[in-house]
């Protein structure tokens, strides 16, 4: 093979290699461009899918829309809308300190009311469980008042004895005239008078206790009557419903 032929072969081989390399570079460029385009489309779709529009109203009643809440409106109530304008989240405005205290007070009030209702419900259950007849309440009332009356009678007898002893000491002191009265008499008189004051206070306390017990049992009787009537009415309704017959229902306020 001549030298010229070798040169031509080498030149053709070089050209073929160069053309092949150019084609590979072009293919890589095309693939890279496609990948970048797909990534850009995916990013745009993702951004649009999560696009949020904020809607709020200012002090003048003007409605605002924005893709971001401005700093001066972050504490305002607002809603969040998706791309279709459909609300998917609502945020209440931040409470002022006075409003926060008022809400806390309201929560505490409701908690206290619920506690009081529970206490009343327990008392009602205990009342119905303790007395099956109205006469049982009357008997319990009489026993309690009799016990207190007996305590008052005993205190009155004791007070009468103290008054008698007080008079005896005073009379004995008078017998001394201008002479010095023994200290023992003064101490005994002081002790008797102190005990008499406590006994009289006990009698008055028992009087108040007697009034309180009478009022309690009278109130319990009225409550028992209402609870018993409600229970009987509930039983009548249940029986009527099971038998399919009608029943006239009175409001609770009409039951006394």
C-alpha beads as a LAMMPS data file, in Angstrom:
LAMMPS data file: protein, C-alpha beads

256 atoms
255 bonds

1 atom types
1 bond types

-500.0 500.0 xlo xhi
-500.0 500.0 ylo yhi
-500.0 500.0 zlo zhi

Masses

1 110.0

Atoms # bond

1 1 1 0.000 0.000 0.000
2 1 1 1.323 3.412 -0.995
3 1 1 1.932 6.229 1.425
4 1 1 -0.923 8.291 -0.030
5 1 1 -3.368 5.465 0.513
6 1 1 -2.376 5.189 4.163
7 1 1 -2.810 8.909 4.628
8 1 1 -6.279 8.783 3.102
9 1 1 -7.289 5.885 5.354
10 1 1 -6.022 7.678 8.431
11 1 1 -7.845 10.830 7.408
12 1 1 -11.115 8.938 6.851
13 1 1 -10.769 7.220 10.214
14 1 1 -10.134 10.527 11.893
15 1 1 -13.151 12.111 10.212
16 1 1 -15.364 9.171 11.169
17 1 1 -14.223 9.404 14.801
18 1 1 -14.836 13.139 14.841
19 1 1 -18.310 12.698 13.334
20 1 1 -19.175 9.968 15.855
21 1 1 -17.989 12.156 18.733
22 1 1 -20.062 15.081 17.485
23 1 1 -23.116 12.887 17.245
24 1 1 -22.607 11.621 20.817
25 1 1 -22.168 15.177 22.094
26 1 1 -25.383 16.181 20.343
27 1 1 -27.276 13.279 21.849
28 1 1 -25.997 14.106 25.342
29 1 1 -26.993 17.728 24.865
30 1 1 -30.483 16.732 23.771
31 1 1 -30.907 14.352 26.752
32 1 1 -29.648 16.997 29.175
33 1 1 -32.013 19.587 27.702
34 1 1 -34.961 17.180 28.019
35 1 1 -34.057 16.396 31.655
36 1 1 -33.774 20.080 32.506
37 1 1 -37.098 20.776 30.806
38 1 1 -38.807 17.981 32.748
39 1 1 -37.338 19.248 36.035
40 1 1 -38.534 22.768 35.264
41 1 1 -42.026 21.512 34.438
42 1 1 -42.118 19.410 37.618
43 1 1 -41.011 22.374 39.726
44 1 1 -43.634 24.630 38.158
45 1 1 -46.355 22.033 38.667
46 1 1 -45.309 21.487 42.280
47 1 1 -45.225 25.213 42.957
48 1 1 -48.632 25.717 41.376
49 1 1 -50.083 22.751 43.223
50 1 1 -49.025 24.295 46.545
51 1 1 -49.893 27.850 45.620
52 1 1 -51.815 29.556 48.433
53 1 1 -53.809 32.751 48.344
54 1 1 -54.449 34.550 51.619
55 1 1 -57.686 36.456 52.123
56 1 1 -58.330 38.909 54.946
57 1 1 -60.305 42.043 55.784
58 1 1 -58.715 45.227 57.136
59 1 1 -60.105 47.745 59.651
60 1 1 -61.988 49.562 56.890
61 1 1 -63.765 46.422 55.754
62 1 1 -61.721 46.106 52.563
63 1 1 -61.049 42.535 51.454
64 1 1 -57.446 41.769 50.483
65 1 1 -55.903 38.875 48.552
66 1 1 -52.202 38.069 48.481
67 1 1 -49.825 35.145 48.221
68 1 1 -48.246 36.228 51.508
69 1 1 -49.625 37.808 54.657
70 1 1 -48.060 41.239 55.242
71 1 1 -46.394 41.852 58.587
72 1 1 -49.059 44.333 59.719
73 1 1 -51.829 41.764 59.122
74 1 1 -50.325 38.578 60.533
75 1 1 -52.485 38.799 63.680
76 1 1 -55.682 39.283 61.699
77 1 1 -58.095 36.487 61.026
78 1 1 -57.703 35.131 57.528
79 1 1 -58.479 32.200 55.289
80 1 1 -56.271 30.300 52.872
81 1 1 -57.514 29.484 49.355
82 1 1 -56.192 26.941 46.895
83 1 1 -55.697 27.516 43.143
84 1 1 -59.414 26.987 42.546
85 1 1 -60.292 29.602 45.162
86 1 1 -61.630 26.993 47.590
87 1 1 -61.038 27.656 51.271
88 1 1 -59.062 24.887 52.950
89 1 1 -57.877 26.581 56.151
90 1 1 -59.150 29.298 58.467
91 1 1 -57.115 31.124 61.087
92 1 1 -58.837 33.159 63.785
93 1 1 -57.388 36.527 64.644
94 1 1 -55.142 36.799 67.684
95 1 1 -56.968 37.763 70.876
96 1 1 -56.165 40.935 72.751
97 1 1 -55.099 40.625 76.380
98 1 1 -58.580 41.679 77.536
99 1 1 -60.225 39.166 75.221
100 1 1 -57.859 36.435 76.384
101 1 1 -58.730 37.171 80.018
102 1 1 -62.447 37.223 79.195
103 1 1 -62.180 33.885 77.430
104 1 1 -60.241 32.393 80.335
105 1 1 -62.876 33.701 82.747
106 1 1 -65.622 32.190 80.587
107 1 1 -63.859 28.828 80.537
108 1 1 -63.470 28.943 84.317
109 1 1 -67.137 29.884 84.728
110 1 1 -68.231 26.975 82.555
111 1 1 -65.960 24.640 84.503
112 1 1 -67.437 25.835 87.788
113 1 1 -70.979 25.460 86.486
114 1 1 -70.238 21.928 85.321
115 1 1 -68.798 21.137 88.756
116 1 1 -71.906 22.519 90.467
117 1 1 -74.157 20.474 88.169
118 1 1 -72.211 17.349 89.040
119 1 1 -72.489 18.092 92.768
120 1 1 -76.246 18.609 92.403
121 1 1 -76.580 15.384 90.424
122 1 1 -74.755 13.455 93.170
123 1 1 -77.008 15.006 95.809
124 1 1 -80.093 14.075 93.811
125 1 1 -78.939 10.485 93.458
126 1 1 -78.178 10.295 97.178
127 1 1 -81.570 11.818 98.032
128 1 1 -83.486 9.270 95.964
129 1 1 -81.357 6.416 97.280
130 1 1 -81.788 7.473 100.925
131 1 1 -85.577 7.916 100.990
132 1 1 -88.074 5.704 99.226
133 1 1 -91.107 7.446 100.746
134 1 1 -91.915 11.013 101.685
135 1 1 -92.703 9.832 105.209
136 1 1 -89.072 8.728 105.578
137 1 1 -87.991 12.325 105.105
138 1 1 -90.430 13.497 107.759
139 1 1 -89.126 10.888 110.212
140 1 1 -85.510 11.848 109.543
141 1 1 -86.394 15.518 110.009
142 1 1 -88.103 14.832 113.320
143 1 1 -85.217 12.707 114.622
144 1 1 -82.659 15.408 113.755
145 1 1 -84.730 18.166 115.383
146 1 1 -85.366 16.019 118.461
147 1 1 -81.630 15.450 118.892
148 1 1 -80.892 19.176 118.660
149 1 1 -83.777 20.005 121.012
150 1 1 -82.391 17.549 123.564
151 1 1 -78.984 19.222 123.359
152 1 1 -80.575 22.632 123.891
153 1 1 -82.522 21.385 126.923
154 1 1 -79.365 19.999 128.479
155 1 1 -77.565 23.297 127.847
156 1 1 -80.432 25.270 129.386
157 1 1 -80.394 23.096 132.522
158 1 1 -76.653 23.568 132.818
159 1 1 -77.042 27.332 132.308
160 1 1 -79.674 27.478 135.033
161 1 1 -77.282 25.724 137.435
162 1 1 -74.551 28.194 136.532
163 1 1 -76.877 31.152 137.146
164 1 1 -77.798 29.725 140.533
165 1 1 -74.154 29.299 141.482
166 1 1 -73.432 32.820 140.227
167 1 1 -76.096 34.234 142.532
168 1 1 -74.763 32.238 145.482
169 1 1 -71.265 33.623 144.964
170 1 1 -72.536 37.188 144.623
171 1 1 -74.569 36.834 147.820
172 1 1 -71.590 35.356 149.635
173 1 1 -69.404 38.256 148.539
174 1 1 -71.905 40.698 149.986
175 1 1 -71.569 39.084 153.414
176 1 1 -68.008 40.320 153.602
177 1 1 -69.141 43.928 153.596
178 1 1 -66.059 46.152 153.720
179 1 1 -63.766 43.207 154.375
180 1 1 -61.529 41.849 151.616
181 1 1 -63.214 39.172 149.548
182 1 1 -61.207 35.970 149.231
183 1 1 -59.535 35.657 145.870
184 1 1 -60.919 32.160 145.479
185 1 1 -64.471 33.579 145.288
186 1 1 -63.485 36.063 142.593
187 1 1 -61.803 33.324 140.566
188 1 1 -64.806 31.030 140.894
189 1 1 -67.182 33.828 139.896
190 1 1 -65.062 34.598 136.836
191 1 1 -65.030 30.919 135.884
192 1 1 -68.789 30.556 136.317
193 1 1 -69.556 33.659 134.291
194 1 1 -67.223 32.509 131.479
195 1 1 -68.860 29.081 131.418
196 1 1 -72.316 30.672 131.443
197 1 1 -71.432 32.847 128.450
198 1 1 -70.235 29.802 126.494
199 1 1 -73.359 27.834 127.412
200 1 1 -75.690 30.643 126.331
201 1 1 -73.752 30.899 123.036
202 1 1 -74.197 27.152 122.585
203 1 1 -77.958 27.456 123.070
204 1 1 -78.148 30.198 120.431
205 1 1 -76.020 28.128 118.044
206 1 1 -78.341 25.159 118.523
207 1 1 -81.346 27.361 117.782
208 1 1 -79.772 28.374 114.478
209 1 1 -78.831 24.784 113.762
210 1 1 -82.418 23.704 114.374
211 1 1 -83.684 26.311 111.907
212 1 1 -81.098 25.230 109.354
213 1 1 -81.982 21.544 109.698
214 1 1 -85.695 22.270 109.360
215 1 1 -85.077 24.359 106.239
216 1 1 -82.795 21.681 104.771
217 1 1 -85.319 18.909 105.198
218 1 1 -88.136 21.081 103.846
219 1 1 -86.005 21.854 100.780
220 1 1 -85.026 18.196 100.415
221 1 1 -88.688 17.189 100.553
222 1 1 -89.602 19.559 97.746
223 1 1 -86.627 18.353 95.699
224 1 1 -87.473 14.709 96.418
225 1 1 -91.048 15.239 95.256
226 1 1 -89.859 16.744 91.967
227 1 1 -87.277 14.016 91.361
228 1 1 -89.775 11.306 92.221
229 1 1 -92.379 12.822 89.889
230 1 1 -89.810 13.027 87.075
231 1 1 -88.797 9.421 87.644
232 1 1 -92.407 8.267 87.658
233 1 1 -93.116 10.268 84.516
234 1 1 -90.069 8.777 82.774
235 1 1 -91.273 5.300 83.727
236 1 1 -94.747 6.038 82.393
237 1 1 -93.339 7.289 79.101
238 1 1 -91.099 4.232 78.752
239 1 1 -94.012 1.907 79.457
240 1 1 -96.258 3.755 77.004
241 1 1 -93.618 3.664 74.283
242 1 1 -93.089 -0.045 74.737
243 1 1 -96.842 -0.678 74.551
244 1 1 -97.362 1.780 71.679
245 1 1 -99.927 3.946 73.499
246 1 1 -99.876 7.746 73.736
247 1 1 -99.187 9.714 76.895
248 1 1 -99.579 13.383 77.753
249 1 1 -96.258 14.836 78.877
250 1 1 -96.162 17.815 81.201
251 1 1 -93.178 20.169 81.212
252 1 1 -90.826 19.869 84.172
253 1 1 -91.815 23.349 85.331
254 1 1 -95.366 22.128 85.820
255 1 1 -94.281 19.415 88.249
256 1 1 -94.325 20.502 91.873

Bonds

1 1 1 2
2 1 2 3
3 1 3 4
4 1 4 5
5 1 5 6
6 1 6 7
7 1 7 8
8 1 8 9
9 1 9 10
10 1 10 11
11 1 11 12
12 1 12 13
13 1 13 14
14 1 14 15
15 1 15 16
16 1 16 17
17 1 17 18
18 1 18 19
19 1 19 20
20 1 20 21
21 1 21 22
22 1 22 23
23 1 23 24
24 1 24 25
25 1 25 26
26 1 26 27
27 1 27 28
28 1 28 29
29 1 29 30
30 1 30 31
31 1 31 32
32 1 32 33
33 1 33 34
34 1 34 35
35 1 35 36
36 1 36 37
37 1 37 38
38 1 38 39
39 1 39 40
40 1 40 41
41 1 41 42
42 1 42 43
43 1 43 44
44 1 44 45
45 1 45 46
46 1 46 47
47 1 47 48
48 1 48 49
49 1 49 50
50 1 50 51
51 1 51 52
52 1 52 53
53 1 53 54
54 1 54 55
55 1 55 56
56 1 56 57
57 1 57 58
58 1 58 59
59 1 59 60
60 1 60 61
61 1 61 62
62 1 62 63
63 1 63 64
64 1 64 65
65 1 65 66
66 1 66 67
67 1 67 68
68 1 68 69
69 1 69 70
70 1 70 71
71 1 71 72
72 1 72 73
73 1 73 74
74 1 74 75
75 1 75 76
76 1 76 77
77 1 77 78
78 1 78 79
79 1 79 80
80 1 80 81
81 1 81 82
82 1 82 83
83 1 83 84
84 1 84 85
85 1 85 86
86 1 86 87
87 1 87 88
88 1 88 89
89 1 89 90
90 1 90 91
91 1 91 92
92 1 92 93
93 1 93 94
94 1 94 95
95 1 95 96
96 1 96 97
97 1 97 98
98 1 98 99
99 1 99 100
100 1 100 101
101 1 101 102
102 1 102 103
103 1 103 104
104 1 104 105
105 1 105 106
106 1 106 107
107 1 107 108
108 1 108 109
109 1 109 110
110 1 110 111
111 1 111 112
112 1 112 113
113 1 113 114
114 1 114 115
115 1 115 116
116 1 116 117
117 1 117 118
118 1 118 119
119 1 119 120
120 1 120 121
121 1 121 122
122 1 122 123
123 1 123 124
124 1 124 125
125 1 125 126
126 1 126 127
127 1 127 128
128 1 128 129
129 1 129 130
130 1 130 131
131 1 131 132
132 1 132 133
133 1 133 134
134 1 134 135
135 1 135 136
136 1 136 137
137 1 137 138
138 1 138 139
139 1 139 140
140 1 140 141
141 1 141 142
142 1 142 143
143 1 143 144
144 1 144 145
145 1 145 146
146 1 146 147
147 1 147 148
148 1 148 149
149 1 149 150
150 1 150 151
151 1 151 152
152 1 152 153
153 1 153 154
154 1 154 155
155 1 155 156
156 1 156 157
157 1 157 158
158 1 158 159
159 1 159 160
160 1 160 161
161 1 161 162
162 1 162 163
163 1 163 164
164 1 164 165
165 1 165 166
166 1 166 167
167 1 167 168
168 1 168 169
169 1 169 170
170 1 170 171
171 1 171 172
172 1 172 173
173 1 173 174
174 1 174 175
175 1 175 176
176 1 176 177
177 1 177 178
178 1 178 179
179 1 179 180
180 1 180 181
181 1 181 182
182 1 182 183
183 1 183 184
184 1 184 185
185 1 185 186
186 1 186 187
187 1 187 188
188 1 188 189
189 1 189 190
190 1 190 191
191 1 191 192
192 1 192 193
193 1 193 194
194 1 194 195
195 1 195 196
196 1 196 197
197 1 197 198
198 1 198 199
199 1 199 200
200 1 200 201
201 1 201 202
202 1 202 203
203 1 203 204
204 1 204 205
205 1 205 206
206 1 206 207
207 1 207 208
208 1 208 209
209 1 209 210
210 1 210 211
211 1 211 212
212 1 212 213
213 1 213 214
214 1 214 215
215 1 215 216
216 1 216 217
217 1 217 218
218 1 218 219
219 1 219 220
220 1 220 221
221 1 221 222
222 1 222 223
223 1 223 224
224 1 224 225
225 1 225 226
226 1 226 227
227 1 227 228
228 1 228 229
229 1 229 230
230 1 230 231
231 1 231 232
232 1 232 233
233 1 233 234
234 1 234 235
235 1 235 236
236 1 236 237
237 1 237 238
238 1 238 239
239 1 239 240
240 1 240 241
241 1 241 242
242 1 242 243
243 1 243 244
244 1 244 245
245 1 245 246
246 1 246 247
247 1 247 248
248 1 248 249
249 1 249 250
250 1 250 251
251 1 251 252
252 1 252 253
253 1 253 254
254 1 254 255
255 1 255 256
